[in-house]
Amino acid sequence: MGFAFIPSSVHTVQAGEVAVVKKWGVAKEQKNSGLYFDLWIGTKYEKYDAKVQEVKINTQAYSSDGQTMEIELVVQYQISNAVKISTNYGGLDMLESRISTVSIEKMKSTLSKKQAMTIIETRATVSPDVEEAIRNAITQDYYVNITSVVLTDISFTETFEQVILKVA
């Protein structure tokens, strides 16, 4: 009769995952990949992907001279403390939402300090500036390590780009 409960007490955490062990709903510890035995009563394993995660952001921003830009940004991160993420954010969805919000705000703030022509002329230096601003904003309070931030596209309005082509 006691053997019927054993399968519910065996937990597997796959390679590339971490699990937050919750006892009676409270996050207690983090387990790395492996096979674990915990009594099933009151114990739940909440699994997180420990590989590099990616947040893709598409938004509009304005340069200091009022030009509208369509921006595509990719923020890659890896979780560093799943227990704290579970406790403070309730999971990766809420954490990604916060990372996205902070990234948009810092990207807009950085780009709004530059004129449109400067952004076009120094496109290679704009991405590192945005990355630095986002890295500085997403601190240990987010329990992640930012692995990269890349501006994949900056597009201006068609009218503005036509004016630039005529000038060039």
ZIBEL-V611520 format. One record per backbone hydrogen bond with DSSP energy under -1.0 kcal/mol. CO is the residue of the C=O (numbers start at 0). NH is the residue of the N-H. Records with the same first field share a line. If there is no record, write none. Layout:
CO = NH ; NH
This chain:
0 = 3
1 = 4
5 = 8
8 = 37
10 = 35
12 = 33
13 = 16
15 = 49
17 = 47
18 = 30
19 = 45
20 = 27 ; 28
21 = 43
22 = 25
25 = 22
28 = 20
30 = 18
33 = 12
35 = 10
39 = 42
41 = 23
43 = 21
45 = 19
47 = 17
52 = 76
54 = 74
56 = 72
58 = 70
60 = 68
62 = 65
66 = 62
68 = 60
69 = 154
70 = 58
71 = 151 ; 152
72 = 56
73 = 149
74 = 54
75 = 146 ; 147
76 = 52
77 = 144
80 = 84
81 = 85
82 = 86
83 = 87
84 = 88
90 = 94
91 = 95
92 = 96
93 = 97
94 = 98
95 = 99
96 = 100
97 = 101
98 = 102
99 = 103
100 = 104
101 = 105
102 = 106
103 = 107
104 = 108
105 = 109
106 = 110
107 = 111
110 = 113
113 = 63
114 = 118
115 = 119
116 = 120
117 = 121
121 = 124 ; 125
122 = 126
124 = 128
125 = 129
126 = 130
127 = 131
128 = 132
129 = 133
130 = 134
131 = 135
132 = 136
133 = 137
136 = 138
138 = 141
139 = 142
142 = 79 ; 80
144 = 77
147 = 75
149 = 73
152 = 71
154 = 69
156 = 160
157 = 161
158 = 162
159 = 163
160 = 164
161 = 165
162 = 166
163 = 167
